[in-house]
Amino acid sequence: MKLLDCTLRDGGYYTNWDFDSELVDTYIQSFNHLPVDYLEIGYRSNPQPDYLGEYFYCPVYVMDRLKAESKKKLAIILNEKDVRAEDVNSLLAPCKSLIDLIRIAVKPANFERALGLSKVIKKMGFEVSFNLMYMSDWETFPKLFGLMKETEGVVDYLYLVDSYGGVYPEDVRLTIKRVRDKADTKLGFHGHNNLEMALANTLAAIEEGVNIVDSTVTGMGRGAGNLKTELLLTVLNSKGLIEFNYNWLSKVTDPFQQLQNNYEWGTNLPYMVSGANSIPQKKVMGWVTKRFYSFNSIIRALSNQSQGRKDNIELPVFVPNNKFDKVIIVGGGPSVKNHKKAIHNLINREKDNVCLIFASSKNSPHFKSNDYHQIHALSGNEGYRLENTFSDLNTENRIAVFPPFPREMGTYVPKNFENKSYQLEEFYEMKINNESATALCIEIALLINPKEIQFIGYDGYDGIVSEYEIELFNENNIIFEKLDELDINFYSITPTKYDQLQVKSVYSELS
Amino acid sequence: MKLLDCTLRDGGYYTNWDFDSELVDTYIQSFNHLPVDYLEIGYRSNPQPDYLGEYFYCPVYVMDRLKAESKKKLAIILNEKDVRAEDVNSLLAPCKSLIDLIRIAVKPANFERALGLSKVIKKMGFEVSFNLMYMSDWETFPKLFGLMKETEGVVDYLYLVDSYGGVYPEDVRLTIKRVRDKADTKLGFHGHNNLEMALANTLAAIEEGVNIVDSTVTGMGRGAGNLKTELLLTVLNSKGLIEFNYNWLSKVTDPFQQLQNNYEWGTNLPYMVSGANSIPQKKVMGWVTKRFYSFNSIIRALSNQSQGRKDNIELPVFVPNNKFDKVIIVGGGPSVKNHKKAIHNLINREKDNVCLIFASSKNSPHFKSNDYHQIHALSGNEGYRLENTFSDLNTENRIAVFPPFPREMGTYVPKNFENKSYQLEEFYEMKINNESATALCIEIALLINPKEIQFIGYDGYDGIVSEYEIELFNENNIIFEKLDELDINFYSITPTKYDQLQVKSVYSELS
């Protein structure tokens, strides 16, 4: 039975496939002393439209260096969905004599197409494995098991991949038997740890006689992560199956444990729910790592999804009752507080002609009075936040407007808004595929059809900004660009770092 | 089948059984909405000689409060080894009508004695459970299974406790069958998560029909911790066995997850090794949480222990070759650097008559010259540290002296000290049961038998100190007290916060 460590490949989901070269040296040197057969060092890939780092492309100088340092067989993986047979030569010719095993991540639906790819790669002299994803769904692909015979001689290892992290040992045993009935190809197992079943499942696979299993140091890997290499080695050692010096294991575990303090891979309640209910962890990982949504709203969305519904509350469509000449869209920046007096002064001059729309609840405590017309745009998690911001909000002159149904995270109507909540029919102008609060506010404003839209509290960010803040900043800039193409007058009246927002100082508007 | 959550009881190993009352309120209220039957809130205990907090004693006002808040059955646990039948009334009479279930933590060797205790408690009207520890060792107690029949009618639940966290589902199934052959008592399972097998083992126990299983929120519990309540509930829910609102689960998981950032319970390499090799985690928990030993040395010690030896290297006994009038013991404090010039001046006046003994490698870079006679006292982890302090140390005029064999953490002889390492035969004067670096230095000094011992770098601690530093400070004070009882002249020549150290300034000694 062979062991394969895929820390750099699977851990790259957290680091964008960039790793300290010192860490990689420690990794390679430690594994030279550990009873693991293959190290999967990353992807090879055609150029992708996103930034993806060193180990997503594994240029030749990387493969050269690791080949020189490592005494182990090296593997890389290809995403079948992004690679056609005609790409194989350019991607893999440089790997010859450096890489031993080419793995292919295959969706069940593309199994037949992948067989063609495999034949080309095999002819180049590589070992080939199929990492056949979504093992818990295999039964739903009518042709899949019938095709498995064709992997014989074409694929060296056929992996069962527990993509959702939701299978149990009995599922592993059953599926292995099911495949064995069809094909004599050597088998592998790649487990995820959402339910902390990665070890139990892998031990079941080993008992069933699979020929190769995967793990990663500290379990580093997409979402909840993988079987931990240190756990697998410790258990196999205690069973007398392998021998090694624990100092080398500890040497490679230590620095990844430190890295884990930053990236926090590993399972938690949202990953457990997604695993137990076979929901892809790609989406959950985005929600969890952005720290934008509370566990509560993630759990609510997941349990909606697990019950086969995306959202369970449909609201009346928003139609503006009043006519306003001016809409003020309120962001979350501190400029609102800093210029509060002037802003109130400005609104009070024509308050029945002004409608405030809140993109974020953060600044709404500065507008507690119910003299103003106020709309709370409640995208994503904002319903919870609004409720947390005001313990008992008087909703006179206020309504809430949600994005179009169905909403990805479900619908949470905050207290006192039960009969004052509406939804957009669609994103009419701002065609974007998420629940951007700014886009929602603009859509509401456009329906109101004012003479102008003013922005306050769209400050941009200072100092150290999180990845999420950068993303939000870029997204807002794109939205402002789109707004600029429409026939509407808009500008910020508080200081802003957004290039796309023109500014007319709030003070210049006051007499 | 019943579920019992024992977060406060088992989590107390990390917080010394003190918990924020707000956290406890959230805990109790959330569980009011979750399908768990029992909450174990802590211990009841006779006074112990250590500080142990609120939930180790569960005074009546605590039980009153939780009883008023909770809709669940409440449990407390007793340590059988500390409780005799005659203590039962004083400990448990106050629990009547507040507590439903009394659990007793029982070692296999004391099983028979515990039966007597159980009868007394049962007569008081409580439900009783035995948490019978070390299930993987049960077979080694010849009388144990024969006595199990006697639990019928005396014990409501007989728990299999996987104390080491090292069992597998097949062990659970076998042991359950083994007990069932002997007794009809209802069974329970309490799993630990060293090998991330707590869920797999608990599911096996449930399949075998046990009547109650334990878990804790976020797995909080001694050492590697327990089965996670949120994981068990999520899995049972996905299997259609229980229903609940995930918002309540998320509400109680969130604050414990934050607490986990401070205390870092959960499994890691040392706990895996101890689990896989049935080594008690009490000791490992001390090593891991003090952050004093590197993972490397913990692993070395554990793998020694798992091979049935405490240490594998015996060294020649230290016998002083030279006679010195003065010994200077060097601690790790910054005063050594601050007064370096004066210290060197002092030593150089009579350098063949002075021997330096280093309790810590921290200050040894200030004495790089090999003109001085130097001894490195290498307790605990110090061998590794010395090696890391000097990349390539010239050992002329230097030797290393270790504590007596066998050493708890094993023996690490640093590079270049292969033929220059010795050990004490015993701690002759400083009778202490650990590897205190200061005691080791003093023993070495006493063997040299100088006219006086001077201390430098024993500064004590300023500002925010860690729990470990407080412990070290107190330990050193006790050692200085012992030294004071002997007929030897000793004092510090650098500033010190140790009450037990007299001071003669290094400057007063210089002319």
Interface residues (C-beta under 8 A of the other chain):
Chain A: G166 Y168 P169 N193 L195 E196 M197 A198 L199 A200 L203 K228 E230 L231 T234 V235 N237 S238 Y246 N247 L249 S250 K251 T253 D254 Q257 T267 N268 L269 M272 V273 A276 N277 S294 F295 N296 I299 R300 L302 S303 S306
Chain B: G166 Y168 P169 N193 L195 E196 M197 A198 L199 A200 L203 K228 E230 L231 T234 V235 N237 S238 Y246 N247 L249 S250 K251 T253 D254 Q257 T267 N268 L269 M272 V273 A276 N277 S294 F295 N296 I299 R300 L302 S303 S306
